[in-house]
Amino acid sequence: MTRKRSVLALALIASLAVGAAAPTLFRAIKAGIAPDQQSQATEQAPAEGEVRLSPAQIDASKILVKAVGPGDISRQLTAPAAVTPDPDKIARVAAKVAGVVEELRKRLGDNATRGETIAIIDSREVAEAKSEYLAALANFDLQNVLFQREKGLFEKKITAEQLFLKAKAVFMEAKVKLDLARQKLAALDMSEQEIAALPSQPIADLRRKEIRAPISGRIIERMVNIGQPVGGEGQSKELYVISDLSVVEAEIAVPAADLGLLRDGQEVKIQNAEGRVFEGKITYVNAMITKETRTGNVRARFPNPDFALRPGSLLEAEISLKQARVKVKIPRSAVMMIDGKANVFVRTAEGFAKREVELGRGDDDSVEVVSGLKPGEEIAVSNVFLLKAELGKQNIPEE
């Protein structure tokens, strides 16, 4: 009887043990894990916020890891900009004599070299001034010969002093008239070379006045046509506008709230329609605010050696504002918002671990980490969304 009771007790204990182990065995079978490995699998389950990946998986996912450290945070201000010629490199070619346009040798967009003849004016005023100079020159040469003759006779005691002094006075008068005639031609914008060539110039060319380019550049405006009177009262005096476009300016409309942050010499970048980026510097900050737009006018100068920046173009300017040095700077691409909080994924021996961070100042590409990271720690900086997605899968409850 006692033996029978012992057998029943052992059977009851065995059934209770099997019943208690049944759920665990069921889960192990469902998960494809051998019962004797269930405890080992439980130990290897990733902790909360941990994403386990091997180095091969990290490389295959193209997840870039980078050590964090100090850096500079700079604010970028974006504002509309209009490209204009540099006012210091613009020349307005004027007719300084009254006459009629005989030739225009340049068209819009043509290049001109300094000193090159770009137009010719038919002018009676110039003809009269040239004729007066040639007459004064001929008279001067004659009086010079007579004076030198009288001087030689006087030194030899052949002629009286009175005749010598008279010849000298006439000679000096001729010299004054020649100087006045020369100054008149210079006032009509004739060079010394042109004046010196007048005695050999054909009579038919006395009325012609050559207009030369004062600077090298491109013709951006043509103000007159052939046959048009110029230079007189009530008539146009300007023939061309030439601009040296190797340097251009940009007029930038900056909001009034940001105008106080700008200074002369600050760096500015603009990008043209082809995507090229040009770097320049601020040269002028207007203290006046436009009432209609509540913006201030800021000017910046840009080198333009191949004329890729065209005056009149409407572009966007990026101005670098005040920079700040921070202890920990990370790319914005490394930050993931999880449950409404900023997080990064820190590299661990098994993969990555989610870590909440507090962010501070930032610019378009980078942001400061105030707390949560230390310099030297490695974090994922590219394809971080894959880690966020993998972490989300782990948080899905089992059925």
RODO-2510 file (C-alpha; in nm, 4 decimals, decimal comma):
residues 399
     n   res          X          Y          Z
     1     m     0,0000     0,0000     0,0000
     2     t     0,2827     0,2367     0,0912
     3     r     0,4589     0,1518    -0,2410
     4     k     0,1446     0,2388    -0,4385
     5     r     0,1142     0,5742    -0,2673
     6     s     0,4809     0,6584    -0,3467
     7     v     0,4286     0,5829    -0,7176
     8     l     0,1206     0,8063    -0,7302
     9     a     0,3105     1,0889    -0,5611
    10     l     0,5969     1,0644    -0,8134
    11     a     0,3518     1,0651    -1,1073
    12     l     0,1776     1,3759    -0,9712
    13     i     0,5078     1,5616    -0,9319
    14     a     0,6139     1,4698    -1,2895
    15     s     0,2848     1,5921    -1,4366
    16     l     0,3138     1,9227    -1,2536
    17     a     0,6708     1,9666    -1,3822
    18     v     0,5656     1,8946    -1,7414
    19     g     0,2722     2,1348    -1,7113
    20     a     0,4959     2,4117    -1,5820
    21     a     0,7493     2,3601    -1,8629
    22     a     0,4931     2,3314    -2,1420
    23     p     0,4622     2,7080    -2,2227
    24     t     0,8387     2,7451    -2,2358
    25     l     0,8737     2,4411    -2,4605
    26     f     0,5977     2,5721    -2,6858
    27     r     0,7648     2,9076    -2,7270
    28     a     1,0985     2,7407    -2,7940
    29     i     0,9488     2,5196    -3,0633
    30     k     0,7655     2,8159    -3,2171
    31     a     1,0890     3,0145    -3,2261
    32     g     1,2829     2,7193    -3,3738
    33     i     1,5167     2,6984    -3,0708
    34     a     1,6087     2,3712    -2,9032
    35     p     1,4767     2,3446    -2,5472
    36     d     1,8245     2,3141    -2,4045
    37     q     1,9212     2,6389    -2,5763
    38     q     1,6234     2,8411    -2,4534
    39     s     1,8055     2,9870    -2,1576
    40     q     2,1025     3,0802    -2,3789
    41     a     1,8715     3,2558    -2,6333
    42     t     1,7058     3,4486    -2,3534
    43     e     2,0431     3,5779    -2,2404
    44     q     2,1355     3,6932    -2,5921
    45     a     1,8185     3,8975    -2,6537
    46     p     1,9084     4,2637    -2,7298
    47     a     1,8574     4,5143    -2,4552
    48     e     1,6096     4,7984    -2,4883
    49     g     1,7301     5,0520    -2,7465
    50     e     2,0022     4,8197    -2,8774
    51     v     2,0373     4,7192    -3,2441
    52     r     2,2731     4,4289    -3,2931
    53     l     2,4600     4,4276    -3,6235
    54     s     2,7824     4,2632    -3,7309
    55     p     3,0551     4,4658    -3,9039
    56     a     2,9594     4,2958    -4,2314
    57     q     2,5965     4,4006    -4,1887
    58     i     2,7016     4,7591    -4,1097
    59     d     2,9126     4,7725    -4,4249
    60     a     2,6356     4,6201    -4,6351
    61     s     2,3874     4,8787    -4,5027
    62     k     2,6363     5,1593    -4,5824
    63     i     2,6065     5,2995    -4,2324
    64     l     2,8915     5,5454    -4,1848
    65     v     3,0358     5,5770    -3,8345
    66     k     3,2201     5,8871    -3,7228
    67     a     3,3782     6,0032    -3,3977
    68     v     3,2273     6,3220    -3,2571
    69     g     3,4308     6,6202    -3,1475
    70     p     3,4480     6,9998    -3,1308
    71     g     3,3687     7,2253    -3,4251
    72     d     3,2326     7,5579    -3,5451
    73     i     2,8636     7,6347    -3,5800
    74     s     2,7833     7,9171    -3,8198
    75     r     2,4503     8,0656    -3,9138
    76     q     2,3703     8,1159    -4,2803
    77     l     2,1445     8,3979    -4,3982
    78     t     1,9757     8,3527    -4,7361
    79     a     1,8450     8,6581    -4,9224
    80     p     1,7549     8,7521    -5,2827
    81     a     2,0306     8,9199    -5,4841
    82     a     2,0482     9,1038    -5,8160
    83     v     2,3752     9,1099    -6,0103
    84     t     2,4857     9,4557    -6,1273
    85     p     2,8017     9,5971    -6,2884
    86     d     3,0664     9,7332    -6,0534
    87     p     3,0170    10,1138    -6,0554
    88     d     3,3943    10,1620    -6,0266
    89     k     3,4390     9,9751    -6,3541
    90     i     3,1796    10,1540    -6,5676
    91     a     3,2731    10,4212    -6,8238
    92     r     3,0287    10,6467    -7,0053
    93     v     3,1778    10,7464    -7,3383
    94     a     3,0740    11,1023    -7,4170
    95     a     3,1150    11,3275    -7,7215
    96     k     3,3023    11,6327    -7,5954
    97     v     3,2476    11,8125    -7,9256
    98     a     2,9343    11,9136    -8,1114
    99     g     2,8810    11,7268    -8,4358
   100     v     2,7133    11,4374    -8,6135
   101     v     2,7817    11,0676    -8,5586
   102     e     2,9683    10,9452    -8,8660
   103     e     3,0685    10,5941    -8,7524
   104     l     2,9800    10,3571    -8,4694
   105     r     3,2304    10,0734    -8,4679
   106     k     3,0902     9,8754    -8,1752
   107     r     2,7595     9,7001    -8,1202
   108     l     2,5946     9,5876    -7,7971
   109     g     2,7916     9,3057    -7,6370
   110     d     3,1137     9,3770    -7,8270
   111     n     3,4401     9,3990    -7,6378
   112     a     3,6470     9,7157    -7,6475
   113     t     4,0116     9,7709    -7,5586
   114     r     4,1315    10,0833    -7,3832
   115     g     4,2446    10,3394    -7,6405
   116     e     4,0634    10,1677    -7,9282
   117     t     3,8646    10,3911    -8,1657
   118     i     3,4982    10,2999    -8,1191
   119     a     3,3228    10,5940    -8,2922
   120     i     3,3911    10,8929    -8,5201
   121     i     3,2178    11,2336    -8,4991
   122     d     3,1986    11,4759    -8,7909
   123     s     3,2453    11,8128    -8,6206
   124     r     3,2884    12,1651    -8,7552
   125     e     3,4057    12,2680    -8,4095
   126     v     3,6944    12,0234    -8,4334
   127     a     3,7780    12,1365    -8,7866
   128     e     3,7995    12,5001    -8,6741
   129     a     4,0166    12,4101    -8,3741
   130     k     4,2507    12,2020    -8,5908
   131     s     4,2760    12,4770    -8,8540
   132     e     4,3513    12,7332    -8,5839
   133     y     4,6244    12,5120    -8,4457
   134     l     4,7820    12,4483    -8,7867
   135     a     4,7820    12,8235    -8,8624
   136     a     4,9352    12,8993    -8,5220
   137     l     5,1970    12,6298    -8,5806
   138     a     5,2901    12,7685    -8,9218
   139     n     5,3136    13,1234    -8,7835
   140     f     5,5239    13,0020    -8,4914
   141     d     5,7664    12,8270    -8,7235
   142     l     5,7967    13,1435    -8,9360
   143     q     5,8456    13,3769    -8,6403
   144     n     6,0970    13,1351    -8,4920
   145     v     6,3055    13,1527    -8,8101
   146     l     6,2881    13,5365    -8,8187
   147     f     6,3717    13,5598    -8,4499
   148     q     6,6731    13,3327    -8,4850
   149     r     6,7904    13,5420    -8,7840
   150     e     6,7559    13,8724    -8,5960
   151     k     6,9233    13,7203    -8,2947
   152     g     7,2247    13,6181    -8,5016
   153     l     7,2523    13,9622    -8,6644
   154     f     7,2188    14,1359    -8,3278
   155     e     7,4930    13,9213    -8,1743
   156     k     7,7202    14,0158    -8,4673
   157     k     7,6392    14,3868    -8,4145
   158     i     7,4899    14,4020    -8,7626
   159     t     7,1335    14,5001    -8,6676
   160     a     6,9907    14,7331    -8,4075
   161     e     6,8682    14,6115    -8,0692
   162     q     6,5241    14,7541    -8,1391
   163     l     6,4733    14,5205    -8,4373
   164     f     6,5919    14,2237    -8,2305
   165     l     6,3504    14,3009    -7,9469
   166     k     6,0633    14,3454    -8,1902
   167     a     6,1322    14,0071    -8,3525
   168     k     6,1520    13,8490    -8,0070
   169     a     5,8142    13,9954    -7,9062
   170     v     5,6479    13,8710    -8,2242
   171     f     5,8008    13,5268    -8,1709
   172     m     5,6746    13,5082    -7,8101
   173     e     5,3276    13,6124    -7,9233
   174     a     5,3285    13,3347    -8,1848
   175     k     5,4310    13,0859    -7,9170
   176     v     5,1453    13,1926    -7,6892
   177     k     4,8932    13,1546    -7,9729
   178     l     5,0303    12,8076    -8,0517
   179     d     5,0021    12,7036    -7,6865
   180     l     4,6440    12,8298    -7,6694
   181     a     4,5534    12,6416    -7,9866
   182     r     4,7108    12,3243    -7,8454
   183     q     4,5188    12,3597    -7,5166
   184     k     4,1944    12,4020    -7,7100
   185     l     4,2550    12,0739    -7,8918
   186     a     4,3372    11,9030    -7,5619
   187     a     4,0073    12,0331    -7,4230
   188     l     3,8355    11,8641    -7,7170
   189     d     3,9852    11,5337    -7,5954
   190     m     4,2655    11,5074    -7,8472
   191     s     4,5790    11,3280    -7,7344
   192     e     4,9349    11,4511    -7,7821
   193     q     4,9879    11,1866    -8,0483
   194     e     4,6835    11,3067    -8,2431
   195     i     4,7943    11,6696    -8,2172
   196     a     5,1467    11,5848    -8,3322
   197     a     5,0044    11,4022    -8,6373
   198     l     4,7897    11,6977    -8,7521
   199     p     5,0431    11,8535    -8,9954
   200     s     5,0462    11,5296    -9,1984
   201     q     4,6695    11,4708    -9,1762
   202     p     4,4656    11,5002    -9,5005
   203     i     4,2451    11,8077    -9,5198
   204     a     3,9354    11,5869    -9,5574
   205     d     4,0017    11,4398    -9,2117
   206     l     4,0093    11,7734    -9,0290
   207     r     3,6376    11,7393    -8,9435
   208     r     3,6755    11,3868    -8,8056
   209     k     3,7041    11,3365    -8,4290
   210     e     3,7937    10,9873    -8,3120
   211     i     3,6245    10,8686    -7,9935
   212     r     3,8359    10,6176    -7,8016
   213     a     3,7443    10,3678    -7,5299
   214     p     3,8574    10,4965    -7,1869
   215     i     3,8652    10,1439    -7,0369
   216     s     3,8690     9,7859    -7,1543
   217     g     3,5352     9,6113    -7,1208
   218     r     3,2089     9,5189    -7,2877
   219     i     2,9589     9,7508    -7,4554
   220     i     2,6466     9,7310    -7,2389
   221     e     2,4604    10,0324    -7,3828
   222     r     2,4592    10,2196    -7,7154
   223     m     2,2956    10,5587    -7,6815
   224     v     2,2994    10,7023    -8,0373
   225     n     2,2671    10,6076    -8,4027
   226     i     2,4639    10,7016    -8,7137
   227     g     2,3736    11,0486    -8,8402
   228     q     2,2443    11,1659    -8,5025
   229     p     2,3590    11,5097    -8,3802
   230     v     2,5482    11,4924    -8,0512
   231     g     2,7277    11,7209    -7,8107
   232     g     2,5212    12,0323    -7,8765
   233     e     2,2764    12,2073    -7,6494
   234     g     1,9783    11,9831    -7,5786
   235     q     2,1441    11,6913    -7,7604
   236     s     2,2778    11,3627    -7,6270
   237     k     2,6413    11,3649    -7,5251
   238     e     2,6805    10,9950    -7,4384
   239     l     2,7591    10,7460    -7,7127
   240     y     2,8311    10,4212    -7,5290
   241     v     2,8437    10,2701    -7,1824
   242     i     3,1349    10,0313    -7,1300
   243     s     3,1601     9,8001    -6,8315
   244     d     3,4490     9,5858    -6,7175
   245     l     3,2560     9,2745    -6,6108
   246     s     3,5594     9,0924    -6,4701
   247     v     3,4262     9,2172    -6,1352
   248     v     3,0543     9,2534    -6,0593
   249     e     2,8412     9,3495    -5,7632
   250     a     2,5270     9,2011    -5,6127
   251     e     2,2527     9,4054    -5,4490
   252     i     2,1194     9,1913    -5,1631
   253     a     1,7846     9,2619    -4,9941
   254     v     1,8412     9,1690    -4,6278
   255     p     1,5530     9,1666    -4,3748
   256     a     1,5666     9,4537    -4,1295
   257     a     1,5972     9,2162    -3,8316
   258     d     1,9238     9,0695    -3,9685
   259     l     2,0797     9,3894    -4,0994
   260     g     2,2609     9,4607    -3,7732
   261     l     2,4475     9,1289    -3,7975
   262     l     2,6258     9,2250    -4,1211
   263     r     2,9619     9,3962    -4,1519
   264     d     3,1937     9,4974    -4,4331
   265     g     3,4208     9,2127    -4,5325
   266     q     3,1834     8,9274    -4,4437
   267     e     3,1862     8,6371    -4,6891
   268     v     2,8978     8,5940    -4,9324
   269     k     2,8227     8,3119    -5,1746
   270     i     2,5934     8,3177    -5,4768
   271     q     2,5078     8,0441    -5,7228
   272     n     2,4297     8,1062    -6,0892
   273     a     2,1806     7,9215    -6,3093
   274     e     2,4441     7,6629    -6,4056
   275     g     2,5043     7,5739    -6,0409
   276     r     2,8454     7,7406    -6,0095
   277     v     2,9193     7,8969    -5,6727
   278     f     3,0973     8,2336    -5,6557
   279     e     3,2533     8,3742    -5,3396
   280     g     3,2676     8,7440    -5,2612
   281     k     3,2675     8,9913    -4,9732
   282     i     3,0338     9,2606    -4,8478
   283     t     3,1504     9,6106    -4,9423
   284     y     2,8577     9,8240    -4,8223
   285     v     2,5714     9,7939    -4,5716
   286     n     2,3012    10,0574    -4,6065
   287     a     2,1669    10,1819    -4,2740
   288     m     1,8365    10,2878    -4,4353
   289     i     1,5394    10,0500    -4,4433
   290     t     1,3090    10,0337    -4,7457
   291     k     0,9583    10,1137    -4,6231
   292     e     0,7776     9,8962    -4,8760
   293     t     0,9760     9,5751    -4,8198
   294     r     1,1291     9,6389    -4,4746
   295     t     1,4673     9,5313    -4,6067
   296     g     1,8104     9,6920    -4,6190
   297     n     2,0324     9,7195    -4,9242
   298     v     2,3636     9,5344    -4,8933
   299     r     2,6278     9,5295    -5,1678
   300     a     2,8866     9,2587    -5,2233
   301     r     3,1647     9,2350    -5,4824
   302     f     3,2481     8,9162    -5,6738
   303     p     3,5354     8,8272    -5,9098
   304     n     3,3933     8,7290    -6,2489
   305     p     3,6906     8,6344    -6,4685
   306     d     3,4946     8,4343    -6,7276
   307     f     3,1832     8,6582    -6,7218
   308     a     2,9606     8,3749    -6,5948
   309     l     2,7779     8,6179    -6,3635
   310     r     2,5565     8,8306    -6,5872
   311     p     2,4272     9,1704    -6,4724
   312     g     2,0508     9,1623    -6,4283
   313     s     2,0426     8,8031    -6,3026
   314     l     1,8257     8,7372    -5,9966
   315     l     1,9969     8,4873    -5,7657
   316     e     2,0103     8,3887    -5,3990
   317     a     2,2933     8,4960    -5,1723
   318     e     2,4174     8,3076    -4,8663
   319     i     2,5874     8,5193    -4,6025
   320     s     2,7956     8,3605    -4,3282
   321     l     2,7030     8,5174    -3,9956
   322     k     2,8687     8,4873    -3,6542
   323     q     3,0480     8,1574    -3,5825
   324     a     3,0552     7,9823    -3,2454
   325     r     3,2938     7,7117    -3,1203
   326     v     3,1185     7,4123    -2,9597
   327     k     3,2582     7,1119    -2,7708
   328     v     3,0525     6,8470    -2,9543
   329     k     2,9312     6,8976    -3,3100
   330     i     2,7439     6,6324    -3,5098
   331     p     2,5787     6,6229    -3,8530
   332     r     2,2047     6,6797    -3,8582
   333     s     2,1744     6,3527    -4,0504
   334     a     2,2805     6,1665    -3,7337
   335     v     1,9791     6,2869    -3,5318
   336     m     1,6620     6,0769    -3,5245
   337     m     1,3417     6,1895    -3,3535
   338     i     1,2037     5,8981    -3,1479
   339     d     0,8938     5,9507    -2,9333
   340     g     0,9337     6,3250    -2,9875
   341     k     1,2910     6,3333    -2,8526
   342     a     1,6272     6,3717    -3,0270
   343     n     1,8354     6,0542    -3,0321
   344     v     2,1567     5,9284    -3,1873
   345     f     2,2877     5,5760    -3,2333
   346     v     2,6183     5,5156    -3,0554
   347     r     2,8500     5,2424    -3,1820
   348     t     2,8894     4,9470    -2,9453
   349     a     3,0706     4,6130    -2,9586
   350     e     2,7501     4,4352    -3,0713
   351     g     2,6173     4,7109    -3,3025
   352     f     2,4482     5,0341    -3,1957
   353     a     2,2636     5,1666    -2,8935
   354     k     2,0029     5,4411    -2,9005
   355     r     2,0884     5,7387    -2,6815
   356     e     1,8844     6,0487    -2,6092
   357     v     2,0723     6,3788    -2,6509
   358     e     2,0066     6,7461    -2,5847
   359     l     2,0690     6,9704    -2,8827
   360     g     2,1857     7,3328    -2,8835
   361     r     2,2853     7,5756    -3,1554
   362     g     2,2969     7,4648    -3,5158
   363     d     2,3332     7,5636    -3,8791
   364     d     2,2083     7,4107    -4,2008
   365     d     2,4325     7,1028    -4,1810
   366     s     2,5431     7,0582    -3,8202
   367     v     2,4134     7,0906    -3,4655
   368     e     2,5639     7,1188    -3,1182
   369     v     2,5115     6,8417    -2,8602
   370     v     2,4791     6,9970    -2,5161
   371     s     2,4523     6,6680    -2,3249
   372     g     2,4341     6,2953    -2,3973
   373     l     2,7586     6,2578    -2,5914
   374     k     3,1269     6,2951    -2,5142
   375     p     3,4064     6,3862    -2,7561
   376     g     3,5573     6,0750    -2,9102
   377     e     3,2433     5,8603    -2,9031
   378     e     3,1430     5,7095    -3,2364
   379     i     2,7938     5,7491    -3,3794
   380     a     2,6139     5,6589    -3,7013
   381     v     2,5986     5,9591    -3,9343
   382     s     2,4482     5,8146    -4,2536
   383     n     2,1570     5,5779    -4,3275
   384     v     2,0588     5,6193    -3,9628
   385     f     1,6932     5,5666    -4,0547
   386     l     1,7733     5,1961    -4,1066
   387     l     1,8694     5,1669    -3,7403
   388     k     1,5524     5,3478    -3,6373
   389     a     1,3456     5,1096    -3,8508
   390     e     1,5200     4,8037    -3,7051
   391     l     1,4613     4,9334    -3,3538
   392     g     1,0947     4,9798    -3,4336
   393     k     1,0658     4,6155    -3,5403
   394     q     1,2004     4,4988    -3,2047
   395     n     0,9331     4,6959    -3,0213
   396     i     0,6468     4,5188    -3,2013
   397     p     0,4826     4,2833    -2,9413
   398     e     0,4565     3,9131    -3,0238
   399     e     0,1180     3,7558    -3,0774
***
